[in-house]
Amino acid sequence: MGRWDNQFDGFGGAGITPRRNYIRIAKFVILVGFIIVAVVVLSVFIPRAGLNIEIIERGGIIGSIVVKINNNNFDTLNDVIVQFGEQGKIQRIDKMGPFSSVMITPESQELNFDKVIVKANNGKIETVKFR
């Protein structure tokens, strides 16, 4: 009784109990969440950037072949042309806006193509997809 340190129980010797700062923890969790979302979005977007070609073949009684062309750029592509095989007929798409896609079906005499050639911006951009 009468000792001077009995009245100063707790953190720091001044009777202050440790408190958690919930606002600071919430800000930290939100910031970490945004960083995780940014990393996931960039890891998906960066490998798919550019002019992509996807060949979709469906079998069955009535088989069909569709070619999907994606423009995953921030720029508009002008003078876009598609050719099925080296000797195939050239099909014009003209313009493709940013993050757009077009589906094209080859003509009946071109169904046995070996590759799809897509050129844009007067041949400056060219993508080839083999079947």
C-alpha positions, 0 to 999 in steps of 0.5 A, a space after each residue: 500500500 502506498 507504492 507509487 507504481 500501483 497507480 500506473 498499471 498498464 501500457 507504458 506505465 501511464 495507465 494507457 491500455 493498448 488500443 488497436 487502430 481499426 481505421 488504419 487496419 481497414 485502410 491497409 486491408 483495402 490498399 492490399 486488396 487494390 494491389 492484388 486486384 491490379 496484379 491479377 488484372 495486369 497478369 491477365 491483360 498483358 499476355 492477351 494484348 494485341 491482335 488475337 485469332 481464335 479458331 472455333 470448330 463445332 462438329 456434329 451433323 452440321 459442322 461449323 467453323 468460326 474465326 474470332 478476331 480480337 483487338 485488345 489494343 488501346 488503338 483502333 485498327 484500320 484496313 483489317 483484312 482476313 485471309 483463309 490460307 495462302 490462296 484464300 479470298 481476302 475478306 475486309 473488316 475495315 475498322 476494329 475499335 479498341 477491345 472489340 472482336 469480330 467473328 468470321 466464317 470462311 466461305 464453303 470452298 475455303 473450309 479446308 484452310 491450313 492457317 488464318 492470316 489477319 493484317 491491319 494498318 496496311 500490313 504493318 500488323 500481321 498475325 497468323 494462326 495455324 489450324 
